[in-house]
Amino acid sequence: MNMHQITKKALFALAGMALVSSAKAQYTPNNNDLLLGFTSASHGSDLIIDLGGPSSIGVGGSATVDLSSDVSLAQLNTLFGSLNNLETGVAGASLGKVYSTVLRNGAGVASDPNTLTPAPILGNSSIGGQARLNINTAGSDIISGNQAVVAHGDGTEWSAQISGTGNSLAVNYNNPDTVTPASFNGSVFEDLYLATTSSSTYLGYFTLNSNAGLSFTPSATVAPEPSSYALFGAAAGLSLLSIRRKFSLKQTA
C-alpha cells in the first residue's frame, strides 16, 4: 500500500469519526438538554424533541437562531391533524437547575421578558429534584436520533410527565406549555427561564409559527433605538470630516 492510499484511508476514517461524534445518539439525563414537547388531549401520541444544550440553541448569544430543522410540519400534521389547539413548550434540567418556558406577549424587545404568566421559581431542592426526574423520564424515550413519538398511557409521555396532571412537572413546579390558537395563523412566543433555588433568570424567547418554523432569540439581542441611529450617523459624519481634513493637509503640504 503506497502513501497516497494510506492518506486516503486515514481521511475517510477521520471523516467517519466526525460524523459519528456529531450525531446525537440519545437523550442524556442531567445534561441541561432542552426538550421540546407537543401534545394534544384529542390525539393518541406526544412528540418529544431534544433541541440540545442551551448554548447550541443560542442562549448567551447575540443573534436569533433558526431551529426549524428540528421540527417537521408534515410530522406534526400527521400526529395531530394540524397545529391548532396544540400544547407545546420547552423544559430541561440538570443538578440544581431547571429550564422551562412560559407564555410571552408577542415578540417585542428581546431583553424584555414580556411574560404573561409569573416567572417560574424553584422553591427548594426537593422541587428541583422532582422536576429533574419528570424531565429525565420524558427524555428517556429518546433512545436514538433526537426525538421520540410516545403513545398516551405509556407513563413517560410529555402529557403525563411535563404538562399533564398527577405526578408531573406541571403539578410539582411549572407547566411550560402554551396552547396554540384554535385557528392558528401566525406565531406564539414563549419566554425561557433558568431557575435555581436562589434565582430565576430570563434567557430569551422561542417563536413557533403556524408553518412549524421555530427559532430562539437570546435576551442579549437588542435592536438599536431610533436615537442610536442618530448617534451612529453623527459618528460617521465626524469620521468622514476627519478623513477629509487629513487628506486636505496632505495636499497642501
C-alpha positions in Angstrom: 0.0 0.0 0.0 1.5 3.3 -1.0 1.5 6.6 1.0 -1.4 8.0 -1.2 -3.7 5.1 -0.3 -2.8 5.3 3.4 -3.6 9.0 3.4 -6.9 8.5 1.7 -7.9 5.7 4.2 -6.9 7.9 7.1 -9.0 10.8 5.8 -12.0 8.5 5.3 -11.6 7.2 8.8 -11.4 10.7 10.3 -14.5 11.8 8.3 -16.4 8.7 9.7 -15.3 9.6 13.2 -16.5 13.2 12.7 -19.9 12.0 11.6 -20.3 9.6 14.5 -19.2 12.2 17.0 -21.6 14.8 15.6 -24.6 12.5 15.6 -26.7 12.7 18.7 -27.3 9.1 19.8 -29.9 9.6 22.5 -31.0 11.9 25.3 -28.5 12.3 28.1 -30.1 12.8 31.6 -28.9 15.6 33.9 -27.1 17.3 31.0 -29.1 20.5 30.6 -30.6 19.3 27.3 -33.7 21.2 26.4 -36.7 19.1 25.4 -39.4 20.5 23.1 -42.7 18.8 23.5 -46.0 18.7 21.6 -49.2 17.2 22.9 -53.0 17.2 22.4 -55.7 15.6 24.5 -57.6 14.7 21.4 -54.8 12.6 19.9 -53.1 9.5 21.0 -49.4 10.3 21.0 -46.9 13.0 22.0 -43.9 14.2 20.2 -40.7 14.9 22.2 -37.7 16.5 20.6 -34.2 17.0 22.1 -33.0 20.5 21.0 -29.6 20.1 22.6 -27.9 22.2 25.2 -28.7 25.8 25.9 -25.7 27.2 24.1 -26.5 25.2 21.0 -29.8 26.9 20.6 -28.4 30.4 21.1 -28.6 31.0 24.9 -26.0 33.5 25.8 -25.5 34.6 22.1 -26.5 37.8 20.4 -28.4 36.6 17.3 -31.6 34.7 16.7 -31.0 31.0 15.9 -33.2 29.2 13.4 -34.3 25.8 14.9 -36.8 24.9 12.2 -34.7 21.9 11.1 -35.7 20.2 14.4 -39.4 20.4 13.6 -41.4 19.0 10.7 -44.8 20.4 9.7 -45.6 17.2 7.9 -44.9 15.1 11.1 -47.0 17.5 13.3 -49.9 17.3 10.8 -49.7 13.5 10.7 -49.7 13.2 14.5 -52.1 16.0 15.4 -54.1 16.8 12.3 -52.9 20.4 12.4 -51.1 22.9 14.7 -54.4 24.2 16.1 -55.1 23.8 19.8 -51.7 22.2 20.2 -49.9 22.3 23.6 -46.2 23.0 23.2 -43.3 24.0 25.5 -39.7 23.5 26.4 -38.1 22.1 29.6 -34.7 20.9 30.7 -32.8 20.1 33.8 -29.5 19.2 35.5 -28.5 19.1 39.1 -29.8 22.2 40.8 -31.1 23.8 37.6 -34.4 23.7 35.8 -35.2 25.3 32.4 -38.8 26.0 31.4 -40.9 28.2 29.2 -43.9 30.5 29.9 -46.3 32.3 27.5 -44.9 35.6 26.2 -47.0 38.6 25.0 -45.6 39.0 21.4 -42.1 39.4 20.1 -41.2 42.9 21.4 -37.7 43.7 22.6 -35.6 40.6 23.3 -34.2 42.0 26.5 -37.7 42.4 28.0 -39.2 39.1 29.2 -42.7 40.3 28.5 -44.0 37.3 30.3 -47.8 36.9 30.6 -47.6 34.4 33.4 -45.4 34.6 36.5 -41.7 33.6 36.0 -41.2 30.0 37.3 -39.5 29.9 40.7 -37.6 26.9 42.1 -38.8 26.9 45.7 -36.3 24.3 47.1 -34.0 21.5 46.1 -36.8 18.9 46.5 -38.9 20.6 43.9 -35.9 20.8 41.7 -35.1 17.1 42.1 -38.7 16.1 41.2 -38.8 18.5 38.2 -35.5 16.9 37.0 -36.9 13.4 37.4 -40.0 14.4 35.4 -37.9 15.8 32.6 -35.5 12.9 32.5 -38.3 10.4 32.4 -39.8 12.1 29.4 -36.4 12.3 27.7 -35.7 8.7 28.3 -38.0 7.8 25.4 -35.4 9.3 23.0 -33.1 6.2 22.6 -31.8 7.2 19.1 -31.8 10.3 17.0 -33.1 13.4 18.7 -36.9 12.7 19.0 -39.5 10.2 20.1 -43.2 9.7 19.5 -44.7 8.4 22.7 -48.2 6.9 23.0 -50.6 8.2 25.7 -50.8 5.8 28.6 -47.1 4.9 28.4 -46.5 7.0 31.5 -43.3 8.6 30.2 -45.0 10.8 27.6 -44.9 14.6 27.6 -48.6 14.9 28.7 -48.0 12.7 31.8 -44.6 13.9 32.9 -44.5 17.6 31.8 -47.9 19.1 31.2 -50.4 16.6 32.5 -52.0 16.0 35.9 -50.8 13.9 38.8 -47.1 13.3 39.3 -45.9 15.8 36.7 -43.7 18.8 36.2 -46.9 21.0 36.0 -48.0 19.9 39.5 -44.6 20.0 41.1 -43.1 23.0 39.5 -44.4 24.7 36.4 -46.4 23.9 33.2 -44.1 25.0 30.3 -46.8 24.6 27.7 -48.5 27.2 25.6 -51.7 26.3 23.7 -51.8 27.5 20.1 -55.0 29.2 18.9 -58.0 27.3 17.5 -57.3 28.7 14.1 -53.5 29.1 14.3 -52.3 31.5 11.6 -49.3 33.5 12.9 -46.9 32.9 15.8 -46.8 32.1 19.5 -44.0 33.2 21.8 -42.6 31.6 24.9 -40.0 33.1 27.3 -37.3 30.7 28.5 -36.2 30.8 32.2 -33.4 29.2 34.1 -34.4 28.7 37.8 -32.3 27.6 40.7 -33.1 27.8 44.4 -31.7 31.3 44.6 -32.8 32.9 41.3 -34.9 32.9 38.2 -33.2 34.2 35.1 -34.8 35.2 31.8 -32.7 33.8 28.9 -34.7 34.8 25.7 -37.7 33.6 23.9 -38.9 30.9 21.4 -41.0 31.7 18.4 -43.2 29.0 16.8 -45.2 29.9 13.7 -48.1 28.1 12.0 -45.8 26.6 9.4 -43.8 24.9 12.2 -40.9 27.4 11.9 -39.1 27.5 15.2 -36.4 30.0 16.4 -34.8 31.2 19.6 -34.0 34.8 20.3 -31.5 35.3 23.2 -32.1 38.1 25.7 -28.9 40.0 24.5 -30.4 40.5 21.0 -31.4 44.2 21.2 -32.2 46.3 18.1 -30.8 49.9 18.3 -33.2 52.6 19.4 -34.1 55.3 16.8 -31.9 57.7 18.9 -29.0 55.3 18.5 -29.2 55.6 14.7 -28.8 59.4 15.0 -25.7 58.8 17.1 -24.3 56.3 14.6 -24.9 58.9 11.8 -23.2 61.7 13.8 -20.2 59.4 14.5 -19.9 58.5 10.8 -20.1 62.2 9.9 -17.3 63.1 12.3 -15.1 60.3 10.9 -15.6 61.4 7.3 -14.8 65.0 8.3 -11.6 63.9 10.0 -10.5 61.9 6.9 -11.2 64.8 4.6 -9.2 67.2 6.8 -6.2 64.8 6.9 -6.4 64.5 3.1 -6.5 68.3 2.6 -3.5 68.8 4.9 -1.5 66.2 2.8 -2.4 68.0 -0.4 -1.2 71.4 0.9 2.0 70.1 2.5 
